[in-house]
Amino acid sequence: MAMIDENISRVSVAPASEADAEELIRANLCSQSLHLPWVKSFTDHQGFDAWMQRLASPTHLGFVVREQNDNSIVGIVNLNEIVRGAFHNAYLGYYAMAGKTGRGLMTEALFAVLSIVFTEIKLHRVEANVQPENHPSIALVQRIGFRLEGFSPRYLFIDGAWRDHQRWAITAEEFSSQISRDNMIR
């Protein structure tokens, strides 16, 4: 899998590995007030091992996002339930770590991952389901070019409750158009 070009980004994106365990667990522990109730991140080796086991499936990919200048963990980006055939779709999940928000790092990370998804993995569509009250996450998918497709009541069971979600999506064509627009602006 390709890494994002280091010369144009402040982040690197790489597939998750066992070597990331200790640092990811520590970062997640320090970020619980940021993550909950939006996502239930793993905070111990059992949770990390379960995540890695899920990533061993061909229907899941997990990326660790690191800041280029100090190699610190910025966040995680997951592709879940990758479906081929006539659908060529996956569900996008992501979260940032405490102290790494508000600087556009996760925007760069999602652009990098979606570039991989649409060019190397050859998916056609990616869906992100976001709780309506999670305004920073909604702003993030909007910046990338996702469009709102609908509302799913009691969609996912997170942090002990069924949570409503907005359904956002982007296709390969829309993403390519977004990149072309961004390149014209620069």
MIBAPA-551778 format. One record per residue (C-alpha): residue number from 1; residue in one letter; chain; x, y, z. Coordinates in Angstrom, 1 decimal, padded with zeros to 4 digits. Example, Ala and Ser with C-alpha at 12.3 -4.5 7.8 and 13.67 -1.06 7.14 Angstrom:
<keros>
1,A,A,012.3,-004.5,007.8
2,S,A,013.7,-001.1,007.1
</keros>
This chain:
<keros>
1,M,A,000.0,000.0,000.0
2,A,A,001.3,003.5,-000.9
3,M,A,002.2,006.0,001.7
4,I,A,001.2,009.6,001.3
5,D,A,003.9,011.8,-000.3
6,E,A,005.9,013.2,002.6
7,N,A,006.7,016.4,000.7
8,I,A,003.2,017.6,000.5
9,S,A,001.6,016.4,003.7
10,R,A,002.2,016.9,007.4
11,V,A,001.0,013.4,008.1
12,S,A,001.9,009.8,007.0
13,V,A,-000.7,007.1,006.7
14,A,A,000.4,003.4,007.1
15,P,A,-001.4,000.1,007.7
16,A,A,-001.8,-000.7,011.4
17,S,A,000.8,-003.1,012.8
18,E,A,001.5,-004.9,016.1
19,A,A,004.3,-002.5,016.6
20,D,A,001.7,000.3,017.1
21,A,A,000.1,-001.4,020.1
22,E,A,001.6,000.4,023.1
23,E,A,001.5,003.8,021.6
24,L,A,-002.1,003.4,020.3
25,I,A,-003.3,002.1,023.7
26,R,A,-001.7,005.1,025.5
27,A,A,-003.1,007.6,023.0
28,N,A,-006.6,006.1,023.2
29,L,A,-006.5,006.2,027.0
30,C,A,-005.5,009.8,027.0
31,S,A,-008.3,010.6,024.4
32,Q,A,-011.3,009.1,026.0
33,S,A,-012.9,012.4,026.8
34,L,A,-012.6,013.3,023.1
35,H,A,-013.8,009.9,021.8
36,L,A,-016.8,009.3,024.0
37,P,A,-019.7,009.1,023.1
38,W,A,-018.8,009.2,019.5
39,V,A,-016.6,006.1,019.3
40,K,A,-015.5,003.4,021.8
41,S,A,-011.8,003.1,021.2
42,F,A,-009.7,000.3,022.5
43,T,A,-007.8,001.0,025.7
44,D,A,-006.0,-002.2,026.5
45,H,A,-004.2,-005.1,024.8
46,Q,A,-007.3,-007.2,024.5
47,G,A,-009.1,-004.4,022.6
48,F,A,-006.0,-003.8,020.4
49,D,A,-005.8,-007.5,019.6
50,A,A,-009.5,-007.6,018.7
51,W,A,-009.0,-004.7,016.4
52,M,A,-005.9,-006.3,014.7
53,Q,A,-007.9,-009.6,014.3
54,R,A,-010.7,-007.7,012.6
55,L,A,-008.1,-006.0,010.3
56,A,A,-006.7,-009.5,009.3
57,S,A,-010.0,-010.0,007.4
58,P,A,-010.0,-008.9,003.7
59,T,A,-013.1,-006.9,004.4
60,H,A,-011.4,-004.5,006.8
61,L,A,-008.4,-002.1,006.7
62,G,A,-006.9,000.0,009.4
63,F,A,-004.5,002.9,009.1
64,V,A,-002.5,004.7,011.7
65,V,A,-002.0,008.4,011.1
66,R,A,001.3,009.9,012.3
67,E,A,002.5,013.5,012.3
68,Q,A,005.6,013.8,010.1
69,N,A,007.6,016.2,012.3
70,D,A,007.7,014.0,015.4
71,N,A,006.1,010.6,014.4
72,S,A,003.4,011.0,017.1
73,I,A,000.0,009.4,016.5
74,V,A,-002.6,011.7,015.1
75,G,A,-005.4,009.2,014.8
76,I,A,-006.8,006.1,013.2
77,V,A,-008.8,005.6,009.9
78,N,A,-010.7,002.4,009.4
79,L,A,-012.4,000.9,006.3
80,N,A,-015.0,-001.5,007.4
81,E,A,-017.2,-004.1,005.6
82,I,A,-015.5,-003.7,002.2
83,V,A,-017.9,-005.1,-000.4
84,R,A,-017.0,-005.9,-004.0
85,G,A,-019.3,-007.0,-006.8
86,A,A,-021.8,-004.5,-008.0
87,F,A,-021.4,-002.4,-004.8
88,H,A,-017.6,-001.7,-004.4
89,N,A,-018.3,000.1,-001.1
90,A,A,-016.8,000.4,002.4
91,Y,A,-017.8,002.2,005.6
92,L,A,-015.3,004.8,006.9
93,G,A,-014.5,005.2,010.5
94,Y,A,-012.0,007.6,012.0
95,Y,A,-010.9,009.4,015.1
96,A,A,-008.2,011.8,016.2
97,M,A,-006.2,011.8,019.4
98,A,A,-006.4,014.4,022.1
99,G,A,-004.1,017.3,021.3
100,K,A,-004.1,016.6,017.6
101,T,A,-007.4,018.3,016.6
102,G,A,-008.2,021.6,015.0
103,R,A,-005.1,021.7,012.8
104,G,A,-006.3,019.9,009.6
105,L,A,-004.2,016.8,010.2
106,M,A,-007.2,014.4,010.0
107,T,A,-008.4,016.2,006.8
108,E,A,-005.0,015.4,005.2
109,A,A,-005.2,011.8,006.6
110,L,A,-008.7,011.2,005.1
111,F,A,-007.6,012.7,001.7
112,A,A,-004.6,010.3,001.8
113,V,A,-006.7,007.2,002.7
114,L,A,-009.4,008.0,000.2
115,S,A,-006.7,008.4,-002.5
116,I,A,-005.6,004.9,-001.7
117,V,A,-009.2,003.6,-001.5
118,F,A,-010.2,005.0,-004.9
119,T,A,-006.9,004.4,-006.9
120,E,A,-005.3,001.3,-005.4
121,I,A,-008.1,-000.6,-003.8
122,K,A,-010.5,000.5,-006.5
123,L,A,-013.6,001.1,-004.5
124,H,A,-016.4,003.2,-006.0
125,R,A,-018.1,004.5,-002.9
126,V,A,-017.3,005.2,000.7
127,E,A,-019.9,005.9,003.4
128,A,A,-019.3,007.7,006.7
129,N,A,-021.9,007.4,009.4
130,V,A,-021.7,010.3,011.9
131,Q,A,-023.7,011.1,015.0
132,P,A,-025.6,014.4,014.3
133,E,A,-024.2,016.1,017.4
134,N,A,-020.6,015.4,016.4
135,H,A,-020.1,018.7,014.6
136,P,A,-016.3,018.4,014.2
137,S,A,-016.7,015.1,012.4
138,I,A,-019.5,016.4,010.2
139,A,A,-017.3,019.4,009.3
140,L,A,-014.5,017.0,008.4
141,V,A,-016.5,014.9,006.0
142,Q,A,-018.0,018.0,004.4
143,R,A,-014.4,019.4,003.8
144,I,A,-013.5,016.2,002.0
145,G,A,-016.5,016.5,-000.3
146,F,A,-018.9,013.9,001.2
147,R,A,-022.6,014.6,000.7
148,L,A,-025.4,014.0,003.1
149,E,A,-027.5,011.0,002.0
150,G,A,-029.9,010.5,004.9
151,F,A,-030.6,009.8,008.6
152,S,A,-030.5,006.5,010.3
153,P,A,-032.2,006.3,013.7
154,R,A,-030.6,004.1,016.4
155,Y,A,-028.1,003.0,013.8
156,L,A,-025.1,001.9,015.9
157,F,A,-024.6,000.7,019.5
158,I,A,-021.8,002.9,020.9
159,D,A,-020.9,003.5,024.6
160,G,A,-023.9,001.6,025.9
161,A,A,-026.7,003.2,023.7
162,W,A,-028.2,002.9,020.3
163,R,A,-027.1,006.2,018.5
164,D,A,-028.7,008.0,015.6
165,H,A,-026.4,008.8,012.7
166,Q,A,-026.3,010.9,009.6
167,R,A,-025.2,009.0,006.5
168,W,A,-022.6,010.7,004.4
169,A,A,-021.0,009.3,001.2
170,I,A,-018.6,010.1,-001.6
171,T,A,-017.9,008.3,-004.9
172,A,A,-014.6,007.9,-006.7
173,E,A,-015.9,010.5,-009.3
174,E,A,-016.8,013.0,-006.7
175,F,A,-013.5,012.6,-004.9
176,S,A,-011.6,013.0,-008.1
177,S,A,-013.6,016.1,-008.9
178,Q,A,-012.8,017.5,-005.4
179,I,A,-009.1,016.9,-005.9
180,S,A,-009.2,018.7,-009.3
181,R,A,-011.0,021.7,-007.7
182,D,A,-008.4,021.8,-004.9
183,N,A,-005.5,021.7,-007.3
184,M,A,-007.0,024.6,-009.3
185,I,A,-007.4,026.7,-006.1
186,R,A,-003.7,026.2,-005.1
</keros>
